[in-house]
Amino acid sequence: MPRKFHGSDGERELQERSGTRERADRFYDDQVLDRLNTRMIEFVRRMDMAFIATADRHGECDASFRAGRPGFLHIIDERTIAYPEYRGNGVMASLGNLLENPHVGIMLIDFSRDLIGLHINGPARIVEDDSLRTSVPDLPESQRGRSAALWVVVAIEEAYIHCRKHIPHLIPAPREARQWGSDDTRAKGGDYFAAKAERQCLVDTV
């Protein structure tokens, strides 16, 4: 039997207040799956970016961006996907949240072709590359010359459409040379938002 979706308690409360319960039930029944179907699998395989949502044990949220060549979101089976974690700024906000609250929301959007989105939600675990390869030998070896030390493996509980109504149509820019894996401040964007300069100014005025 397919899983019956009812949404969170907060969803249901607001649906009752707003009189949208019947419309919401139709969406749950018609659009929400507990796995990836064939069309979703094809969609995931051609995506080159993803937005990742996590929260710590207190419910404090973080949203992050991941990207790679199509296929960087690796489909293990219809109920399991994995994405790589590469060396970054050392903060590890998303992974840290997953240690406290092992649940992740993934948002995939096709901005250039079909103008449609896909939500994938479920519990996640952090697995070392060597360990995961023992059971998933077809994991991608590297992305842009970089190898992943860790993977986030997601057990899919919900997969559903994000409508195209407000998705902008974007034209991909020509690919430019990037210094992948670099610690060069300029290559990484430097102090683009002037946060460091602002903090230094505050220190100087104290």
C-alpha positions in Angstrom: 0.0 0.0 0.0 1.3 3.5 -0.8 2.1 5.7 2.2 -0.7 8.1 3.1 0.5 11.6 3.4 -1.1 14.0 5.9 1.5 16.7 6.3 2.8 18.2 9.6 0.6 19.3 12.5 1.3 22.9 11.5 0.2 22.3 8.0 -3.0 20.8 9.1 -3.7 23.6 11.5 -3.3 26.3 8.9 -5.3 24.3 6.3 -8.2 24.2 8.8 -7.9 28.0 9.5 -7.6 28.8 5.8 -10.2 26.4 4.4 -7.7 24.6 2.2 -7.8 21.2 3.7 -9.6 19.6 0.7 -7.2 21.1 -1.8 -4.2 20.0 0.3 -5.5 16.5 0.6 -5.7 16.3 -3.2 -2.1 17.4 -3.5 -1.0 14.9 -0.9 -2.9 12.1 -2.7 -2.0 13.0 -6.2 1.5 14.4 -6.1 3.5 13.2 -3.0 5.4 9.9 -3.3 7.6 8.0 -0.9 10.1 7.2 -3.6 11.4 8.5 -6.9 9.4 7.4 -9.9 10.9 7.0 -13.4 10.4 10.7 -14.4 11.8 11.9 -11.1 14.9 9.8 -11.5 15.5 11.2 -15.0 15.1 14.7 -13.6 17.5 14.2 -10.7 20.2 12.7 -13.0 20.3 15.8 -15.2 20.4 18.4 -12.4 23.6 20.2 -11.7 22.6 22.1 -8.6 20.6 21.6 -5.4 19.5 23.6 -2.4 19.9 21.9 0.9 17.9 22.6 4.0 18.9 21.4 7.5 18.2 22.3 11.1 19.9 21.7 14.4 18.3 20.1 17.5 16.7 23.4 18.4 15.1 23.9 15.0 17.6 26.6 14.0 17.7 26.4 10.2 20.4 26.6 7.6 20.1 26.6 3.8 23.0 25.7 1.6 23.9 25.3 -2.1 25.5 22.3 -3.7 26.5 21.9 -7.4 28.4 19.6 -9.7 28.1 18.0 -13.1 24.8 16.2 -13.8 24.8 13.0 -11.8 26.5 14.5 -8.7 23.3 13.7 -6.9 23.8 9.9 -7.1 20.7 7.7 -7.2 21.4 4.5 -5.3 17.9 3.2 -5.8 14.4 4.7 -6.0 14.3 5.3 -2.3 17.9 6.4 -1.7 20.1 9.1 -3.0 23.5 10.4 -2.0 25.4 13.6 -2.6 29.1 14.4 -2.0 30.6 16.7 0.5 33.8 18.4 -0.5 36.4 20.5 1.4 34.9 24.0 2.0 35.3 26.7 4.5 35.6 24.3 7.4 32.4 25.4 9.1 30.4 22.3 8.2 27.1 23.9 9.0 24.9 21.4 7.1 26.8 18.3 8.3 26.8 19.6 11.9 23.1 20.0 11.8 22.7 16.5 10.5 24.6 15.1 13.4 22.0 16.7 15.7 18.9 16.4 13.6 19.3 13.8 10.8 16.7 15.1 8.4 17.3 17.0 5.2 15.2 18.8 2.6 16.5 19.0 -1.0 15.1 21.4 -3.5 16.0 20.8 -7.2 14.9 23.4 -9.8 15.2 23.3 -13.6 15.6 27.0 -14.5 16.5 26.5 -18.1 14.5 23.7 -19.8 11.2 22.6 -18.2 10.9 25.2 -15.5 9.8 22.8 -12.8 11.1 21.8 -9.4 11.3 18.7 -7.2 11.3 18.4 -3.4 13.0 15.4 -1.8 12.8 15.0 2.0 14.0 12.3 4.4 16.3 11.2 7.1 20.0 11.4 6.3 23.3 9.9 7.5 26.9 10.9 6.9 29.0 8.1 5.4 32.7 8.1 4.6 33.6 7.6 0.9 35.5 4.3 1.4 32.7 2.9 3.4 29.9 3.8 1.0 31.9 2.5 -2.0 31.8 -1.0 -0.5 28.1 -1.1 -1.0 27.7 1.4 -3.9 30.6 0.7 -6.3 29.3 3.0 -9.0 29.6 6.2 -7.0 31.2 9.0 -9.1 35.0 9.0 -8.6 35.4 12.8 -8.6 33.8 16.1 -9.6 36.0 18.7 -11.3 39.1 16.9 -10.1 38.0 16.7 -6.5 37.2 13.6 -4.6 34.6 13.5 -1.8 35.7 12.4 1.6 32.1 12.2 2.9 28.7 11.5 1.4 25.2 12.4 2.7 22.9 9.4 2.1 19.2 10.3 2.2 16.4 7.8 2.7 13.5 9.3 0.7 10.3 9.7 2.6 8.7 12.4 0.4 9.2 13.4 -3.2 6.9 15.9 -4.8 6.6 18.6 -7.5 7.3 22.3 -7.1 5.1 24.1 -9.5 6.6 26.2 -12.4 4.4 29.3 -11.8 7.1 31.5 -10.3 10.3 29.8 -11.6 12.2 32.2 -13.7 13.6 31.2 -17.1 17.3 31.5 -17.0 19.9 31.0 -19.7 23.1 29.3 -18.6 26.2 31.5 -18.9 29.3 30.2 -20.6 31.4 28.1 -18.4 34.4 30.0 -17.0 37.6 28.7 -15.5 37.4 28.3 -11.7 40.0 27.4 -9.1 38.1 24.4 -7.6 39.2 23.5 -4.1 41.3 26.7 -3.8 41.9 28.5 -0.5 42.7 31.7 -2.5 40.5 34.4 -1.0 40.0 36.2 -4.2 39.0 33.1 -6.1 36.4 32.3 -3.4 34.8 35.7 -3.6 36.9 37.6 -1.1 35.1 39.9 1.3 32.3 40.4 -1.2 29.7 41.6 1.3 32.3 43.6 3.3 31.6 41.6 6.5 35.3 41.4 7.5 35.8 45.1 6.7 32.8 46.0 8.7 33.9 44.0 11.7 37.4 45.5 11.6 35.8 49.0 11.5 33.8 48.2 14.6 37.0 46.9 16.3 38.9 50.0 15.4 36.2 52.3 16.9 36.1 50.5 20.2 
